[in-house]
Amino acid sequence: MSTVTITEPAQGKAVKTAKSNDKIKFPNVDSCMAIVFFLDDDSAVGGHVPMMWDKDSDLQPDKNFKKIVGMMKKEVGTSKNIVKIVTAGDRNDVRTYGVSSALPNCSKKSHLHLSTAKDVMVDVAKQTVS
């Protein structure tokens, strides 16, 4: 078992895959958002959506959200299916980004609201986010 750390794009790779026995850590989620796709092979793909990415997307979280989701979909590929999606961040609901339609079709979607900056931890085997 290892911990896969997923940072904002400016600090490293913003989309990564974790195996079934791994944990995922999203450090210091505040104005940003964490997204996790749990897959039918018991792995997970995580993405760290920044509020500011570069000079062209500063303070455009909806654009950044769509970009990260697109990267995550490529990481999932066509041989696996998404069985559960969880988002986490300081917004009450992912719909505040206005891009919930960018998420893949999945019957199990939820959002973990954070009122202050926190590390978001994912247990891939249990499919839990805290």
C-alpha positions in Angstrom: 0.0 0.0 0.0 1.2 3.5 -0.8 -0.1 7.0 -0.7 -0.5 8.7 -4.1 -0.3 12.5 -3.6 -2.1 14.6 -6.2 -1.1 18.2 -6.2 -2.4 21.2 -8.2 -0.9 21.5 -11.7 1.6 24.2 -10.7 3.1 21.9 -8.1 3.2 18.6 -10.1 1.0 16.1 -11.8 -2.7 17.0 -11.2 -4.2 13.7 -12.4 -3.0 10.3 -11.2 -4.2 6.7 -10.9 -4.2 4.7 -7.6 -4.4 1.0 -7.2 -7.0 -0.8 -5.1 -4.8 -1.0 -2.0 -3.5 2.6 -2.2 -4.6 5.8 -0.5 -4.9 9.1 -2.3 -4.0 12.5 -0.7 -5.0 15.8 -2.1 -3.0 18.3 0.0 -4.5 21.6 1.2 -7.8 21.7 -0.7 -9.2 25.2 -0.2 -10.4 27.2 -3.1 -9.6 24.3 -5.4 -11.5 21.0 -5.7 -10.6 17.3 -5.6 -12.3 14.8 -7.9 -12.2 11.0 -7.6 -13.4 8.5 -10.2 -13.7 5.0 -8.6 -13.4 2.4 -11.3 -14.8 -1.1 -11.8 -11.3 -2.7 -11.5 -11.1 -1.3 -7.9 -8.6 1.4 -8.8 -9.3 5.1 -8.8 -8.3 8.2 -10.8 -8.0 11.5 -9.0 -7.7 15.0 -10.2 -6.9 18.3 -8.4 -8.7 21.2 -9.9 -7.0 24.6 -9.3 -8.7 27.9 -9.0 -5.7 29.4 -10.9 -3.8 27.4 -13.4 -1.9 29.8 -15.6 -2.3 33.3 -17.0 -5.0 32.2 -19.3 -7.2 30.5 -16.8 -6.7 32.5 -13.6 -9.9 32.5 -11.5 -11.7 30.4 -14.1 -12.5 27.2 -12.1 -15.1 26.1 -14.6 -12.5 26.0 -17.4 -10.0 24.3 -15.1 -12.6 21.8 -13.9 -13.4 20.8 -17.5 -9.7 20.5 -18.3 -9.0 18.2 -15.3 -12.1 16.1 -16.0 -10.9 15.6 -19.6 -7.5 14.5 -18.4 -9.1 12.1 -16.0 -11.3 10.6 -18.7 -8.2 10.0 -20.8 -6.5 8.3 -17.8 -9.5 6.0 -17.3 -9.5 5.0 -21.0 -12.1 2.8 -22.6 -11.4 -0.5 -20.9 -12.7 0.6 -17.5 -15.9 2.0 -16.2 -16.5 4.6 -13.6 -18.7 3.3 -10.8 -18.7 6.3 -8.4 -17.6 9.9 -8.5 -16.9 12.1 -5.5 -15.9 15.7 -5.5 -14.6 17.6 -2.5 -14.0 21.3 -1.9 -15.2 24.5 -0.4 -18.2 24.8 -2.7 -21.6 23.5 -1.5 -22.1 21.5 -4.6 -20.2 20.9 -7.8 -23.0 22.6 -9.7 -21.7 25.9 -8.5 -19.0 25.5 -11.1 -21.7 25.3 -13.7 -20.0 22.3 -15.3 -21.6 19.2 -13.5 -22.5 18.1 -17.0 -18.7 17.7 -17.7 -18.6 14.8 -15.3 -19.1 11.4 -16.9 -22.6 9.7 -16.6 -22.6 7.8 -13.3 -25.5 7.1 -10.9 -23.3 7.4 -7.8 -22.1 11.0 -7.4 -21.6 12.9 -4.2 -19.8 16.1 -2.9 -17.9 16.5 0.3 -18.2 20.2 1.4 -15.1 21.6 3.2 -15.5 24.8 5.1 -11.8 25.3 5.6 -8.6 24.2 3.9 -7.9 20.6 4.6 -6.1 17.6 3.2 -8.6 15.3 1.5 -7.8 11.6 2.0 -9.2 8.8 -0.2 -9.3 5.1 0.7 -9.5 3.5 -2.7 -10.5 0.0 -1.4 -13.3 1.3 0.7 -14.3 4.0 -1.9 -14.4 6.7 0.9 -13.3 10.3 0.8 -12.7 12.2 4.1 
